[in-house]
Amino acid sequence: MDLNGKHVVVTGAAAGIGEALAERFHAEGARVVVADVQAEGAAVVAARLNERRPDSAIAVRADVSTEHGNKTLVETAEGRFGVIDLFFANAGVGVGSDPLRTSELEWQLAFDVNVHAHRWAAKYLLPGWLARGEGYFCSTASAAGLLSQIGSAPYSMTKHAAVAFAEWLSITYGGSGVKVSCLCPQGVNTALLRAGDDPAAGISSSVVRAAGRVLEPAEVAEVAVAIIRSETFLILPHDEVLTFMRNKTADYDRWLGGMRKLQARMLGGA
Ligand SMILES: NC(=O)c1ccc[n+]([C@@H]2O[C@H](COP(=O)([O-])OP(=O)(O)OC[C@H]3O[C@@H](n4cnc5c(N)ncnc54)[C@H](O)[C@@H]3O)[C@@H](O)[C@H]2O)c1
């Protein structure tokens, strides 16, 4: 997809990867809906984009952890810029750790934002896209959705589910003109990763930092634009993730053993 002139919605766009995606899509010539539960942050990003090109962006306060939040977001975006060409379900949370220490509220939030938000958005996007015979759904899962997230069961489970939903969408509607891509980064320098640096948060962030280079959000957005242009499925800003995936599928038990060793090393260092 050539993004020039397209109507793009990005959730979680007030900060981090979402902000960088919004910036990059806008630089390609897209009209951008900057959606986030943080209204002020979204307004700042949209104002910056409008300074560069008047009337090319709006901020929408949207809580995607509910069906209503997704429905209202789709309706608001369509009301302002018409048919949505690309919807990027990027908002995510890194709550929870070991199941023994994770509250039911944290489980619920992780599933609502990291998984259910994607299917709720799709529910309100697909009828229009299927009628038109085109539309593009992108989601931000994580390398944790292809591999695992040492230190966090909720993150591992919800990100696997996000990848599963994106795959399912592509299989089911790819033949009807709906394009799907799934962003699966490893470490990215955002508030989400930095929050995990607090020793009280466990070892998740230290594992991510040990696994490879931490990219800047703009580097991730650069790769996302290239993959969207090619309309292929996996957006892998870290090349090593493909190698790790291949290792996992080549010998599952060996891969599990390696992950246990990495966990022991991180716990020893903690
Ligand atoms: N940073 C990393 O290392 C990393 C790695 C892999 C995947 N990811 C994923 O990337 C995505 C973006 O995360 P980030 O790293 O930029 O973190 P971030 O915390 O900088 O940004 C997340 C944004 O999502 C918004 N958000 C959270 N809950 C929301 C809700 N209910 N409704 C609307 N917006 C909401 C936040 O307000 C924030 O602006 C997430 O899905 C995350 O899981 C991040």
The ligand as a MOL file (V3000), in Angstrom:
LIG
                    3D

  0  0  0     0  0            999 V3000
M  V30 BEGIN CTAB
M  V30 COUNTS 44 48 0 0 0
M  V30 BEGIN ATOM
M  V30 1 N 8.6700 -1.3220 23.7600 0
M  V30 2 C 8.9370 -2.5860 23.4650 0
M  V30 3 O 10.0380 -3.0910 23.7610 0
M  V30 4 C 7.9050 -3.4170 22.7520 0
M  V30 5 C 8.3110 -4.6430 22.1910 0
M  V30 6 C 7.3690 -5.4150 21.5280 0
M  V30 7 C 6.0620 -4.9800 21.4060 0
M  V30 8 N 5.6900 -3.7940 21.9610 0 CHG=1
M  V30 9 C 4.2910 -3.3740 21.7970 0
M  V30 10 O 4.2650 -2.1350 21.1330 0
M  V30 11 C 3.0350 -1.4910 21.3960 0
M  V30 12 C 3.2950 -0.0530 21.7730 0
M  V30 13 O 3.9800 -0.0210 22.9970 0
M  V30 14 P 5.1580 1.0040 23.3380 0
M  V30 15 O 6.3640 0.2090 23.5850 0
M  V30 16 O 5.1750 2.0820 22.3250 0 CHG=-1
M  V30 17 O 4.6570 1.5160 24.7540 0
M  V30 18 P 4.2020 2.9520 25.2710 0
M  V30 19 O 3.7920 2.7110 26.6760 0
M  V30 20 O 5.2320 3.9630 24.9700 0
M  V30 21 O 2.9340 3.2860 24.3780 0
M  V30 22 C 1.7160 2.6150 24.5160 0
M  V30 23 C 0.6040 3.5930 24.2420 0
M  V30 24 O -0.6310 2.8690 24.3070 0
M  V30 25 C -1.5650 3.6560 25.0200 0
M  V30 26 N -2.6050 2.8300 25.6090 0
M  V30 27 C -2.4900 1.9530 26.6340 0
M  V30 28 N -3.6960 1.4450 26.9450 0
M  V30 29 C -4.5910 2.0060 26.0870 0
M  V30 30 C -5.9910 1.8970 25.9170 0
M  V30 31 N -6.7320 1.1240 26.7160 0
M  V30 32 N -6.5920 2.5900 24.9280 0
M  V30 33 C -5.8450 3.4060 24.1330 0
M  V30 34 N -4.5240 3.5790 24.2510 0
M  V30 35 C -3.8990 2.8860 25.2360 0
M  V30 36 C -0.7300 4.3700 26.0830 0
M  V30 37 O -1.4090 5.5050 26.5950 0
M  V30 38 C 0.5410 4.7030 25.3090 0
M  V30 39 O 0.4670 5.9720 24.6960 0
M  V30 40 C 2.3630 -2.3170 22.4800 0
M  V30 41 O 1.3870 -3.1450 21.9030 0
M  V30 42 C 3.5070 -3.1320 23.0620 0
M  V30 43 O 3.0700 -4.3060 23.6750 0
M  V30 44 C 6.5830 -2.9940 22.6220 0
M  V30 END ATOM
M  V30 BEGIN BOND
M  V30 1 1 1 2
M  V30 2 2 2 3
M  V30 3 1 2 4
M  V30 4 1 4 5
M  V30 5 2 4 44
M  V30 6 2 5 6
M  V30 7 1 6 7
M  V30 8 2 7 8
M  V30 9 1 8 9
M  V30 10 1 8 44
M  V30 11 1 9 10
M  V30 12 1 9 42
M  V30 13 1 10 11
M  V30 14 1 11 12
M  V30 15 1 11 40
M  V30 16 1 12 13
M  V30 17 1 13 14
M  V30 18 2 14 15
M  V30 19 1 14 16
M  V30 20 1 14 17
M  V30 21 1 17 18
M  V30 22 2 18 19
M  V30 23 1 18 20
M  V30 24 1 18 21
M  V30 25 1 21 22
M  V30 26 1 22 23
M  V30 27 1 23 24
M  V30 28 1 23 38
M  V30 29 1 24 25
M  V30 30 1 25 26
M  V30 31 1 25 36
M  V30 32 1 26 27
M  V30 33 1 26 35
M  V30 34 2 27 28
M  V30 35 1 28 29
M  V30 36 1 29 30
M  V30 37 2 29 35
M  V30 38 1 30 31
M  V30 39 2 30 32
M  V30 40 1 32 33
M  V30 41 2 33 34
M  V30 42 1 34 35
M  V30 43 1 36 37
M  V30 44 1 36 38
M  V30 45 1 38 39
M  V30 46 1 40 41
M  V30 47 1 40 42
M  V30 48 1 42 43
M  V30 END BOND
M  V30 END CTAB
M  END
